[in-house]
Amino acid sequence: MISLPTPPVIPPSESRTSSSEPGWRQARKSPSLSDVYASIRVPAQNASFWRKLMAFWGPGLMVAVGYMDPGNWATDIAGGARYGYTLLSVILISNLFAMLLQHLAAKLGIVTGRDLAQACRDHYSKPVAMMLWVLCEIAIAACDLAEVIGSAIALNLLFGLPLTVGVVLTILDVLVVLFFQSKGFRIIESIVAGLIVVIFGCFLYEVIVSRPDWVALAGGLLPKTEIVTNPAMLYVAIGILGATVMPHNLYLHSSIVQTRAFEQNPSGKRMAIKFATIDSTVALFLAFFVNAAILVLAAATFHRNGLFQVADIHDAHKLLAPVLGAGAAGAVFAVALLASGQNSTLTGTLAGQIVMEGFLDLKLKPWLRRLITRLIAVVPAFIVTLLYGEKGTGELLVLSQVILSLQLSFAVVPLVLFTSDRRKMGQFVNASWVKVTAWVVSGIIISLNAYLLFETFFG
């Protein structure tokens, strides 16, 4: 019988790493997510591949949730309705970018024992770290805004609740997260996995009944120059990029990989990196299917029938059943939306905790910390819903994803810098080809965002 290693005992006031460690300015005072740190045991290194994979399976699914949240729905529906299958290539490329960046985020957390927020606080001067914190909080607020609005819309579609009531009810999600996290981190991972299965099944049904043009679909996976040369298409494409490669997911992943009690030596870290990468890559393939399915559904249902202006989730829901001729289509769509919103809530509140603790080294009571995170999104969502109704929430969803894309560079650049620094990563520093690829990806993201800003203000 294979014995399992005992999880390392790390007092809250200590760290896995010390202040004398080269490349870091100061020691962090406590592990990331200290209440669940190293709480999940993993098999010995001589255990079978599948036993080790199952032990490390979970964080990737939680990260993948951010790649299929309600904000993605708004941009994917807009892209599919307006431009057919053309922007499928953007979803594919964005997912490939995400797989690389999430690998780097996991590696940073496993090797250094720091999440990305803690790493930024340790490395940069206080003013720079504070600027990065503010930008990250804006991104989390934009993401949480999409989750709040998406859940409220789903409750409206399923039960007829007013949007304002649905927005207020999302505050209760905070209590749900607190309850389940107290039961163990595996419980949260299991809930997330179950909701992903619901979302996946719903969209598998939707795609089948929509009968897409498979030849055009395959052609849409190939990039086209008009995506860059058409400013309107580029705006939606960058929104898709922002909705797919989520900045807060980089902070989240670098933290939750540390819930595994792997051995703190080179071979143990190498094993953890390997299985964390498999975990996130497979999970992101599932996210690619969901994102692509939403766009394909919009292209096959709306674009094909000349309904080019459908960019609102409410409109999409109303038109699905009449256009497809399938009575269950609208209900299945709403169920998937509610599952997506609730899933994103679980991971979004955790990301808010990680960022606040990591950048500020601020310890608040869990219920207060998560309530603050949720209120940052609930208040503006409630105001916009009250003043502008459905139209305002739809536009706010797309805008929230563009904000995420604009903030993405400020998370990606530090991540690539840290994982390419031998003083910080030692023997696990990025290989030369990984460095080049990561900087090319960063350059593409920065260039697209700069072009978007230029077109918005001067185009």
Buried (B, 14 or more C-beta within 10 A) or exposed (E): EEEEBEBEEBEEEBBBBEEEBEBBEEBBEBBBBBEBBBBBEBBBBEBEEEEBBBBBBBBBBBBBBBBBBBBBBBBBBBBBBBBBBBBBBBBBBBBBBBBBBBBBBBBBBBBBBBBBBBBBBBBBEEEEBBBBBEBBBBBBBBBBBBBBBBBBBBBBBBEEBBBBBBBBBBBEBBEBBBEBBEEBBEEBBBBBBEBBEBBBBBBEBBBEBBEBBEEBBEBBEEBBEEBBEBEEBBBBBBBBBBBBBBBBBBBBBBBBBBBBBBBBEEEBBBBBBBBBBBBBBBBBEBBBBBBBBBBBBBBBBBBBEEBEEBBBBBBBBBBBBEBBEBEBBBBBBBBBBBBBBBBBBBBBBBBBBBBBBBBBBEEBEBEEBBBBBBBBBBBBBBEBBEEEBBEBBBBBBBBBBBBBBBBBBBBBBBBBBBBBBEEBBBEBBBEEEBBEBBBEBBEEBBEBBEBBEEBEEEE
